[in-house]
Amino acid sequence: MNAFSALSDPTRREIIVLIASANRLTATEIAANFDISAPAVSQHLKVLREANLVQVKKQAQKRVYSINQQGMNEISSWILDVKKLGNRRFSDLDKYLQNLSKSGKRK
């Protein structure tokens, strides 16, 4: 699953915000924030892991989750690329409208 598909679910977006806010959380700490079963939270965490958005480390009997910066950087990079494309198109449109306006004033 890709990152955007993983983030399409509001529960998974909330999980990302929780982990980012705390830096590291156990699966139990994450599950305590939701009114869904622990296995359901585990499934959401699995999707986020597979999408490269979180990473997990075992510490004794606990699984500790943190944000995977590489995965987040890929999302950020894609968003910036799309933003640049949009800005370029707006710039081109602005130039076109200015030229159109200039040619209309001359007539």
Buried (B, 14 or more C-beta within 10 A) or exposed (E): BEBEEBBEEEBBEBBBEBBEEBEEBBBEBBBEBBEEEEEEBBBBBEBBBEBBBBBBEEEEEEBBBBBBEEBBEBBEEEEEEEEEEEEEEEEEEEEEEEEEEEEEEEE
